[in-house]
Amino acid sequence: MTDSDGVGLVTPKQLHFDAPLELECGTTLRGYDLAYETYGTLNEDGSNAILICHALSGDQHAAGRHRPDDRKPGWWDNCIGPGRPIDTNRYFVVCSNNLGGCGGSTGPTSTMPGTHRPWGPDFPIVTVGDWVRTQARLADALGITKWHAVVGGSLGGMQALDWSIRYPERVARAVVVAAAPRLSAQNIAFNEIARHAIRSDPQFHDGRYLEHDAVPGVGLRLARMLGHITYLSDDGMRARFGRDRRGEQARFNFDVEFEIESYLRYQGESFVNRFDANTYLLMTKALDYFDPAQSTGGDLAQALEPTQARFLVIAFSSDWRFSPERSQEIVQALLARKKRVSYLEIESDFGHDAFLMPIDLYHRALHAFMDVPA
Amino acid sequence: MTDSDGVGLVTPKQLHFDAPLELECGTTLRGYDLAYETYGTLNEDGSNAILICHALSGDQHAAGRHRPDDRKPGWWDNCIGPGRPIDTNRYFVVCSNNLGGCGGSTGPTSTMPGTHRPWGPDFPIVTVGDWVRTQARLADALGITKWHAVVGGSLGGMQALDWSIRYPERVARAVVVAAAPRLSAQNIAFNEIARHAIRSDPQFHDGRYLEHDAVPGVGLRLARMLGHITYLSDDGMRARFGRDRRGEQARFNFDVEFEIESYLRYQGESFVNRFDANTYLLMTKALDYFDPAQSTGGDLAQALEPTQARFLVIAFSSDWRFSPERSQEIVQALLARKKRVSYLEIESDFGHDAFLMPIDLYHRALHAFMDVPA
């Protein structure tokens, strides 16, 4: 395998966990599956493992292809592979599908124990903390005592942050990209509208759409279109779509007319085919609830006091979903407790989406940070 | 009547126009009604008239009350009245409902000539230019040759700008508040999602919902909720709603939980009860199409060359829908042609909504500008 192939073909894996898990919402799951993938080889003392945490609409398929003819590789293939910033020649990389997800881990589309129907809306609301605890159990199962690094962008960055607080002794390095210490009212408002779109779709059937052989496609499509506006920057949209029309003249009807409309509809449509609506609801709620400083009366620095990791915090100039100021809140709180943190603000007009892009400075920073002594 | 009563009780007015109107889309309306209101008294030489242009969801009811027990006065009552910035003791103020609106002017809810059904989706797409031409006919009918001022915020500001270009000799002063010379790709994207929400509502019935005795309430509600996010600033939301919960603890369900959710749902719900979905589609399309520089190859300064008005351009610091930079584009283009323009950027955390707020500096500027020699 050459470097240009990345990690090549990968085989999805799954583990069943028998031990009950009490979720933060109070519900106890008697058992659950986690779907995950690994790339590279774990060394003998289990010290070269890197955990990748996925974002809102991501999953465990971070790199490589499942079949040779897969149209696209995993969502962070440009960053993970032999010779890539997260170098699978040297590191053992793990990525799991969050509990409640729709990529194979137990979630709303799984069969509810003791029934023949899917969990659907009865799947309990999960939190970033719940995910981190399931990831810790996965680490135990894989023989990983301490992560060389926990890495994530957006909602994934929140998991990296939570890891560093919850299991300080298990995280040598934490990379928090394009994240925030908690959502703003505006962030919550966007999530609420996305949820409202899904839940008010007549095909939602109170969340039991699978039992009705239905899909709340209208609502899910709208939610995704809305999400995409917040992922792109105004400047980036201008550069990419401007006010370009698909034809020369104004059409004076409601067909797709501007390129940006066409892009959003395509994004919405393809999302409906690959994502579960109940999972989308759960993921946005996990975002809304994330607030590590809640237990310390709003004092983020105090919340970060237990951390032992070396931090790399990265923000992108045109990200208005989680702006650089939000990353700086994390950096300031870490500095206030004399924690070791590097901060990098990268010029980009990709908006929030930049965290998925192969931006040279970004990738070089990730690569270098993996070698920094912890 | 004391100053504190504002303009008091007002009577809605309506005029029918027989002369055919060829719209920019190519369709000709054989005749149409315009609903309007007036406040104050036109002087003998018709030189004291001010035109107020309404925004996306506004109408002709800008000031006063229709009935003593109306819960709210007109949408700009804080600015229009005896002794108020737009002083009805001195000026004759006119505000008309835009063609295609749902406040009494001919629009999708009106009966289509030669049929017994409403226009619905067959109502032609109207533009800012079409509105300005109907407003000019209204001015003719009222005996107003030249406006003392044409004033508008947001989409209303675009009408003021269009007036100054289309009828240079009829506009002594133009006040363009919280507007933009044309929409950005992001603005169009938000409009597209709003339209998509309405048009994909099963109750939309291809726009013939009135004939089905239905209302596409789900879609219209979502459109309005989304609009509200763009009207408020992130800081303003934080100040007003923060992350406040309606109860102390996380609920771990999908009920309304954060104050911002409650606010948005209320705003969405009340909008469904007062606004027509087809009109909303038309208004957003008029926004998308507005681009006075289109006829001059993108050169806004050249497009503004014919103007003779004295301009006041006002922007609000936290407005991210039409940011101060967008207003500055207008100012720069006017200055490039040595036009008389004053620019005021007002500190506010009300976001785009600031143009409706009784902000002291804003109101003093409007008041003073009405006295400036043209």
Interface residues (C-beta under 8 A of the other chain):
Chain A: E24 C25 G26 P124 I125 R182 L183 S184 A185 Q186 I188 A189 F190 E192 I193 R195 H196 A197 R199 S200 D201 P202 V218 R221 L222 M225 L226 H228 I229 L232 D234 M237 R238 R240 F241 G242 R243 A250 F252 N253 F254 E257 F258 I260 E261 L264 R265 G268 L281 K285 D288 Y289 D291
Chain B: E24 C25 G26 P124 I125 R182 L183 S184 A185 Q186 I188 A189 F190 E192 I193 R195 H196 A197 R199 S200 D201 P202 V218 R221 L222 M225 L226 H228 I229 L232 D234 M237 R238 R240 F241 G242 R243 A250 F252 N253 F254 E257 F258 I260 E261 L264 R265 G268 L281 K285 D288 Y289 D291
